[in-house]
Amino acid sequence: MLNKMASEGTASRLYETLYCWLRALPWRDVRHLASLAWMITGLLSSRHVTLTKWIPYVISRAEWAQSTQRRFERWLYNRRIPVLHLYGALLKQVLSDFQDSRLYLALDTTMLWDSFCVVYVSLVYRGRMIPLVWKVMKHQSASVGFRDYRSLLIFLQRH
């Protein structure tokens, strides 16, 4: 029981920190902000990308785990939430701390089901990569030509 209470306290503090930090983004509905803060709390605490793994870290009035899972799924598929706009605003906020620093970008690819290639440009930060832009295309290998990722570089330059 003590372990559960300790993890709830940690999750609650993480949620509060994320909530305050994300509040600076342009929200149409603050309930969307709360859901995102809980989803990130669950993601970071569980270290899994699976929605069901996040549920133990969420403090809510929901009586059933499925209710919390459905809440997250509704958020992820809600067309009224401008995900790209929010992601862009979040990245600008993060990148504002780098004004006097040198930024390192990485271009990389990964294959999905031996049929699709994801090409992405990421910010290298503390040994991790934060995706900035990406493109999924039907392709037989992870080796792509400049013409395949040129549009990503142009998009980055303009934004």
Protein Blocks (a to p, Z undefined) as FASTA:
>chain_A
ZZmmmmmmmmmmmmmmmmmmmmmpccfblklmmmmmmmmmmmmmnopabfklmmmmpccf
bfbfklmmmmmmmmmmmmklcfklmmmmmmmmmmmmmmmpccddddddddehhlaccddd
dddeehiacdfbdcddddfbfbdcfklmmmmmmmmmmZZ
